[in-house]
Amino acid sequence: MIHQIYVLVFFLMFGLGNAQPKFSVDLGVGFYQPTLTGFDDYGVFTANTAGEDILTRNLLTNYGVYYEFFYNARIGMTTLGSTETKNNITLENSAVVDFNRKLTYRLFPVETFFRWKPKIEFNFTLMPIWCRASISLITTPSQQSDDWNAFVNEFNEIKDQITNLDASDQMTSNWFGYGSMLGVRYYITSRMAIDFKSGFMNQNYDETKWQLRGKEISGPKLKLDDLPLFTLKFLYGFR
């Protein structure tokens, strides 16, 4: 971590000031490769094809907003998200349900940069991360508790502990992490740019900290630490 702080200080000291928009919004994609052991080992999920894996596991949607608070430094908030939906999966109690899984990473970057050439910028980012995961099932109302128990029992030593569910119930988990990235940006015009970044995310995910109807339960095992991360996005600036 100390080396990343040194890089941040270096960029702040040697950045080149240029007149450009203070506010910017971005839209793009990210790519990473998490290890979703809990889902891969769960028998009710059929194996994805290579194409499905890329779309539902490796590809991340990316959008955010930045503000330039110093002549070569920005702060912002950006979101990376991954979603997987499976319809008509059969649980161990023979119930047929629809399944949805979301992983959301909210990044709060502090970014410093310098212009190497008028249209080319190098940047460095440090970022705390707030992470959230959710799992929802669409089940038959009369047997919601049985269906949820059939799903959750796969991850828990204590069986059949779910009762009195609502139609919109989902199991959720929140945790924190951090990361850093190096990037290069090409300015198409003074307001529009394409930005490519590479770096990593390190997260403190704990599968025993899921919540469902006020109960703390165990969820799927996921390896989300030391994850290489790549992003490619289009930016538009406002004066």
C-alpha positions in Angstrom: 0.0 0.0 0.0 2.8 2.4 0.8 4.2 2.1 -2.7 0.8 3.1 -4.2 0.8 6.2 -2.0 4.3 7.1 -3.3 3.0 6.9 -6.9 0.0 9.1 -6.0 2.4 11.8 -4.5 4.6 11.5 -7.6 1.7 12.2 -9.9 0.6 15.2 -7.8 4.0 16.7 -7.8 4.7 16.4 -11.5 1.2 16.7 -13.0 0.8 19.3 -15.8 -2.1 21.7 -15.6 -4.5 22.1 -18.5 -7.8 23.8 -18.9 -10.4 21.2 -19.2 -13.9 20.4 -17.8 -14.2 20.1 -14.1 -17.1 17.6 -14.1 -17.2 14.5 -16.2 -19.4 11.4 -16.6 -18.3 8.1 -17.9 -19.8 4.9 -19.3 -18.0 1.7 -20.2 -17.1 -1.9 -19.3 -14.8 -3.7 -16.9 -13.3 -7.1 -17.0 -12.1 -9.3 -14.1 -12.1 -13.0 -13.2 -13.5 -13.9 -9.8 -13.7 -17.4 -8.4 -17.3 -18.2 -7.7 -16.7 -21.5 -5.9 -20.1 -21.5 -4.1 -22.0 -21.4 -7.3 -19.7 -23.7 -9.3 -20.0 -26.4 -6.7 -23.8 -26.0 -6.3 -25.5 -28.9 -8.2 -28.6 -27.0 -9.2 -26.7 -24.8 -11.6 -25.8 -26.1 -15.0 -22.4 -25.2 -16.3 -22.3 -22.1 -18.3 -20.9 -22.0 -21.8 -17.7 -19.9 -22.4 -19.8 -17.1 -23.8 -22.2 -17.1 -20.8 -19.2 -17.0 -18.4 -17.8 -13.9 -20.0 -21.1 -12.0 -19.9 -22.3 -13.1 -16.5 -19.1 -13.6 -14.6 -16.2 -11.7 -16.2 -17.8 -8.6 -17.8 -18.8 -5.6 -15.6 -20.9 -2.7 -16.5 -19.3 0.6 -15.5 -20.6 4.1 -15.0 -19.5 7.0 -12.8 -18.9 10.7 -12.3 -15.8 12.7 -11.5 -14.9 16.2 -10.2 -11.5 17.8 -10.8 -10.8 19.6 -7.4 -7.2 20.4 -8.2 -5.4 21.1 -11.5 -4.2 17.5 -11.7 -6.4 15.6 -9.3 -9.9 14.3 -9.3 -12.3 12.6 -7.0 -15.4 10.6 -8.0 -17.8 7.8 -7.6 -18.0 4.9 -10.1 -19.9 1.6 -10.0 -19.0 -1.7 -11.5 -21.8 -4.4 -11.7 -22.2 -8.0 -12.6 -25.6 -9.8 -12.9 -26.5 -13.4 -13.5 -30.1 -14.6 -14.1 -31.2 -18.2 -14.5 -34.8 -19.3 -15.2 -36.5 -22.5 -14.3 -33.8 -24.1 -12.2 -34.7 -27.1 -10.1 -33.9 -27.1 -6.4 -33.2 -30.2 -4.3 -36.9 -30.1 -3.1 -37.9 -30.4 -6.8 -39.2 -26.8 -6.8 -38.7 -24.8 -10.0 -37.5 -21.2 -9.4 -36.0 -18.3 -11.1 -32.6 -17.1 -9.7 -30.9 -13.7 -9.8 -27.4 -12.9 -8.5 -25.9 -9.3 -8.4 -22.4 -8.2 -7.4 -22.0 -4.4 -7.2 -18.7 -2.6 -6.5 -19.0 1.1 -5.6 -15.6 2.7 -6.0 -14.7 6.1 -4.5 -11.5 7.0 -6.5 -9.0 9.6 -5.8 -7.2 10.1 -9.1 -4.2 12.2 -10.1 -2.9 12.7 -13.6 -0.5 14.5 -15.9 -0.6 15.3 -19.6 2.2 13.7 -21.5 1.0 15.2 -24.8 -1.9 17.5 -25.4 -4.2 14.6 -26.2 -2.6 11.9 -24.0 -2.9 11.7 -20.3 -1.5 9.2 -17.7 -3.4 8.7 -14.5 -3.1 6.9 -11.2 -6.0 6.0 -8.9 -6.4 4.9 -5.3 -9.9 3.8 -4.3 -11.8 2.5 -1.3 -14.6 0.1 -2.3 -18.0 -0.6 -0.9 -19.2 -4.0 -2.2 -22.7 -5.5 -2.1 -24.1 -8.8 -3.2 -27.7 -9.9 -3.5 -29.4 -13.2 -4.4 -33.2 -13.4 -5.1 -35.4 -16.3 -5.9 -38.9 -16.1 -7.6 -40.8 -19.0 -6.1 -44.3 -20.3 -5.6 -45.9 -18.2 -2.8 -47.3 -21.2 -0.9 -43.8 -22.8 -0.6 -41.4 -19.9 -0.4 -39.9 -20.9 2.9 -39.3 -24.5 1.7 -37.7 -23.2 -1.5 -35.4 -20.8 0.2 -34.4 -23.4 2.7 -33.6 -25.8 -0.1 -31.4 -23.1 -1.6 -29.7 -21.8 1.6 -29.1 -25.3 3.1 -26.4 -25.8 0.5 -24.3 -23.1 2.3 -25.3 -23.6 5.9 -24.6 -26.1 8.6 -27.9 -25.3 10.4 -30.6 -26.5 8.1 -34.2 -25.3 7.5 -33.8 -22.0 9.5 -35.8 -19.7 7.1 -39.4 -18.9 7.9 -42.0 -16.1 7.2 -40.7 -14.7 4.0 -42.0 -11.8 2.0 -42.6 -11.9 -1.7 -39.7 -9.5 -2.4 -37.2 -11.1 0.0 -33.6 -11.5 -1.0 -30.4 -12.4 0.8 -27.7 -9.7 0.9 -24.2 -9.1 2.0 -22.0 -6.0 2.3 -18.3 -5.7 2.7 -15.4 -3.3 2.0 -12.2 -3.4 0.1 -9.7 -1.2 -1.7 -7.8 -1.0 -5.0 -5.5 0.9 -7.3 -5.2 1.4 -11.0 -2.9 2.9 -13.6 -4.5 4.3 -16.8 -4.0 6.2 -20.0 -6.6 8.6 -21.5 -6.9 9.8 -25.1 -8.8 13.1 -25.6 -10.9 13.0 -28.8 -11.9 16.6 -28.1 -11.5 18.9 -25.1 -14.7 17.4 -23.7 -14.7 13.8 -24.9 -12.1 11.1 -24.1 -11.5 7.3 -24.1 -9.9 5.9 -20.9 -8.2 2.5 -20.3 -7.2 1.4 -16.9 -5.6 -1.7 -15.3 -5.1 -2.5 -11.7 -6.5 -4.7 -8.9 -9.2 -4.9 -6.3 -8.7 -6.5 -2.9 -11.8 -7.3 -0.9 -12.8 -8.5 2.6 -15.6 -10.8 1.6 -16.9 -13.2 4.3 -19.4 -15.8 3.3 -20.8 -16.2 6.8 -22.0 -12.5 6.9 -25.1 -12.8 4.6 -28.5 -11.5 5.9 -32.0 -12.9 5.1 -35.0 -11.7 7.0 -32.8 -10.4 9.9 -31.0 -13.8 10.2 -27.2 -14.0 9.7 -26.6 -17.0 7.4 -23.8 -18.4 5.3 -23.8 -17.7 1.6 -21.7 -19.0 -1.3 -17.9 -19.0 -1.1 -16.4 -16.4 -3.4 -12.7 -15.5 -4.0 -12.7 -11.8 -4.5 -9.3 -10.7 -3.2 -6.3 -9.8 -5.4 -8.4 -9.5 -8.5 -6.8 -8.0 -11.6 -9.2 -5.5 -13.1 -9.4 -3.8 -16.5 -11.8 -1.0 -17.5 -12.5 0.8 -20.8 -14.8 3.7 -20.8 -16.0 6.8 -22.7 -16.0 10.1 -20.9 -17.8 13.4 -21.5 -16.9 16.6 -19.6 -18.9 19.6 -18.5 -17.4 23.0 -17.7 
